[in-house]
Each structure stands twice: as C-alpha cells, then as structure tokens.
C-alpha cells in the first residue's frame, strides 16, 4: 500500500464508579479511529491501568500505533504519518 494520508480521530474515555459514596476511576482508555482515502477504517485502543496515572498524550500515541499496525504500512509511510502527528500543535 502506498499510503501517505490518513485521518485519525481520538476519543478519551474515563469511566468512574461510586464506591462507598466516593467517585473512583474504574478505567480509562483512548480510542483512535484511523481512516484512509481508500475507505479502510481501523481502531486502536490504549487502556490505562488503575495503577497508572492517566496521560492523554501517552494514550494517543499507543492507540495510534495500534491502529496503524493494522494497516500494514511501509516504514516510510509510518515515518511520514508519525512526523505529521508529532508536528501538530494540538495533540
């Protein structure tokens, strides 16, 4: 696949539950949906352990990597996509 352009959308899901009347974080996850001009769509999900501190930036990177891994891209295409992602001002 000779692909350079993809679209990535992120959702940050931080679920909490009540425990003895106190709100407790149950789990957090970041979902990345990647779509290609050819119409392919893949999803990568990064789960945050209850033991870890939630980090939006780390969750996005892990979820994006998991999504891109499903597309079987060449190394040069992955480098282009990651450089574009890292150069965005609002990631």
C-alpha positions as CSV (number, residue, x, y, z in Angstrom):
1,X,0.0,0.0,0.0
2,X,1.5,3.3,-1.0
3,X,-0.3,5.5,1.5
4,X,0.7,8.8,3.0
5,X,-2.6,10.5,4.0
6,X,-4.7,9.1,6.8
7,X,-7.3,10.7,9.2
8,X,-7.1,10.0,12.9
9,X,-9.8,10.8,15.4
10,X,-9.4,10.3,19.1
11,X,-11.9,9.6,21.9
12,X,-10.8,9.8,25.6
13,X,-13.0,7.7,27.8
14,X,-12.5,8.0,31.6
15,X,-15.1,5.9,33.4
16,X,-15.7,6.2,37.1
17,X,-17.9,4.3,39.5
18,X,-19.2,5.0,43.0
19,X,-17.5,3.2,45.8
20,X,-19.0,3.8,49.3
21,X,-20.3,7.2,48.0
22,X,-17.0,8.3,46.6
23,X,-16.3,8.6,42.9
24,X,-13.5,6.2,41.9
25,X,-11.9,6.0,38.5
26,X,-12.7,2.5,37.2
27,X,-10.7,2.5,34.0
28,X,-9.5,4.9,31.3
29,X,-9.0,4.3,27.6
30,X,-8.1,6.2,24.5
31,X,-9.6,5.1,21.2
32,X,-8.1,6.1,17.9
33,X,-10.0,5.6,14.6
34,X,-7.9,5.8,11.5
35,X,-9.4,6.1,8.1
36,X,-7.6,6.0,4.7
37,X,-8.6,7.6,1.4
38,X,-9.3,4.1,0.1
39,X,-12.1,3.8,2.7
40,X,-10.3,1.4,5.2
41,X,-11.0,2.1,8.8
42,X,-9.2,0.6,11.8
43,X,-9.4,1.2,15.5
44,X,-6.6,1.1,18.1
45,X,-7.4,1.2,21.8
46,X,-5.0,2.1,24.7
47,X,-6.1,1.0,28.1
48,X,-4.8,2.7,31.2
49,X,-4.3,0.5,34.3
50,X,-5.9,1.6,37.5
51,X,-2.3,1.7,38.9
52,X,-1.2,4.2,36.2
53,X,-1.8,8.0,36.0
54,X,-4.0,8.8,33.0
55,X,-2.0,10.7,30.4
56,X,-3.8,11.9,27.3
57,X,-0.6,12.2,25.2
58,X,0.6,8.7,26.0
59,X,-2.8,7.2,25.4
60,X,-3.0,8.9,21.9
61,X,0.4,7.5,20.9
62,X,-0.4,4.0,22.0
63,X,-3.8,4.0,20.4
64,X,-2.5,5.5,17.1
65,X,0.3,2.9,17.0
66,X,-2.1,0.0,17.5
67,X,-4.4,1.4,14.7
68,X,-1.5,1.9,12.3
69,X,-0.2,-1.6,13.0
70,X,-3.4,-3.0,11.4
71,X,-2.8,-1.2,8.1
72,X,0.5,-3.0,7.2
73,X,2.1,0.3,6.1
74,X,5.6,0.6,4.9
75,X,8.2,2.0,7.2
76,X,8.5,5.2,5.1
77,X,4.7,5.7,5.3
78,X,4.7,5.2,9.1
79,X,7.5,7.7,9.4
80,X,5.6,10.3,7.4
81,X,2.4,9.8,9.4
82,X,4.2,9.9,12.8
83,X,6.1,13.1,11.8
84,X,2.9,14.7,10.8
85,X,1.2,13.7,14.0
86,X,4.1,14.9,16.2
87,X,4.3,18.2,14.4
88,X,0.6,19.0,15.1
89,X,0.3,21.8,17.6
90,X,-2.7,20.3,19.4
91,X,-2.0,16.6,20.1
